[in-house]
Amino acid sequence: MTAVPSATALDGPWSHRDVAANGARFHIAEMGEGPLVMLVHGFPQFWWAWRHQLPALAEAGYRAVAMDLRGVGGSDRTPRGYDPANLALDVTGVIRSLGEPDAALVGHGLGGYLAWTAAVMRPKLIRRLVVSAMPHPRRWRSAMLRDPRQTAAGSHIWGFQRPWLPERQLTADDGALVARLITEWAGPNPDAYGEHELETYRRAMCVPSTAHCSVEPYRWLVRSLARPDGVQFYRRMRRPVRVPTLHLHGSLDPVTRVRSAAGSAEYVEAPYRWRLFDGLGHFPHEEDPEAFNTELVDWLGDTEPDR
């Protein structure tokens, strides 16, 4: 058993442990046996965001693993390493540490951004790609800079550029802002997030240093736009994604507009499938787990995916 903080080591049919990868220690929750499916959470969440997918994937014959990103949940909180290239290497490093030759990589939000990145940087380790609520990084950059509506929708990202204040806001009143963001970003389903779910995410954000580590990737995304490291990263991301890709999005997502995400196919030179969930917001995997799981399992089991 891992020594993750009690706020994030939640009981269930899964098991917990730590793995070493890319110079750090990462907490994972895993369940099932078979081909590996790696699940990567977004903001402001942690591995538990995939609680509905772990059992569904295990039942479908997969080894489902949900990891905590660097600085979140039970994973190491390091002083550096929150740029997308290094975070993507964390993900692929965990795949290798699990002793698997490759994985189907599923990412939501920031996790989706890293999934796109990993598929470009380490294509041999990714056999399938599933991205939810996040456009391709180059598409994201273009939308944030050129689309006023997407710029406004991503106002929290611009707000994260301030020093220390975002961390204080995220942890004030026992993480009340976390609950408000999730509620505002989700669709209208009243059953998606009850008091227990929101309290779980609030407690996880209040684990020391988590808030700082959670906003650091977004600081890099903005501050690097005109820096050499940022220019180099986005130039690197011109390489096409050459693994079959399923792209999922909620029609009511207020954080990432449908228009922003829908143009990502131009960066994929492989079978690409776009699915829009009507009436769902930024968290399709939690708002309607049954519909999400159906799309996910069907895609993973399709031996000849089409466009």
Stockholm file with secondary structure:
# STOCKHOLM 1.0

chainA/1-307         MTAVPSATALDGPWSHRDVAANGARFHIAEMGEGPLVMLVHGFPQFWWAWRHQLPALAEAGYRAVAMDLRGVGGSDRTPRGYDPANLALDVTGVIRSLGEPDAALVGHGLGGYLAWTAAVMRPKLIRRLVVSAMPHPRRWRSAMLRDPRQTAAGSHIWGFQRPWLPERQLTADDGALVARLITEWAGPNPDAYGEHELETYRRAMCVPSTAHCSVEPYRWLVRSLARPDGVQFYRRMRRPVRVPTLHLHGSLDPVTRVRSAAGSAEYVEAPYRWRLFDGLGHFPHEEDPEAFNTELVDWLGDTEPDR
#=GR chainA/1-307 SS CCCCCTTTCCCSSSEEEEEEETTEEEEEEEECCSSEEEEECCTTCCGGGGTTHHHHHHHTTCEEEEECCTTSTTSCCCSSCCSHHHHHHHHHHHHHHTTCSCEEEEEETHHHHHHHHHHHHCGGGEEEEEEESCCCHHHHHHHHHHCHHHHHHTHHHHHTTSSSHHHHHHHGGGTHHHHHHHHHHSCSCTTSCCHHHHHHHHHHHTSTTHHHHHHHHHHHHHHTTTSHHHHHHHHHTTSCBCSCEEEEEETTCSSSCHHHHHGGGGGBCSCEEEEEETTCCSCHHHHSHHHHHHHHHHHHHCSSCCC
#=GC SS_cons         CCCCCTTTCCCSSSEEEEEEETTEEEEEEEECCSSEEEEECCTTCCGGGGTTHHHHHHHTTCEEEEECCTTSTTSCCCSSCCSHHHHHHHHHHHHHHTTCSCEEEEEETHHHHHHHHHHHHCGGGEEEEEEESCCCHHHHHHHHHHCHHHHHHTHHHHHTTSSSHHHHHHHGGGTHHHHHHHHHHSCSCTTSCCHHHHHHHHHHHTSTTHHHHHHHHHHHHHHTTTSHHHHHHHHHTTSCBCSCEEEEEETTCSSSCHHHHHGGGGGBCSCEEEEEETTCCSCHHHHSHHHHHHHHHHHHHCSSCCC
//
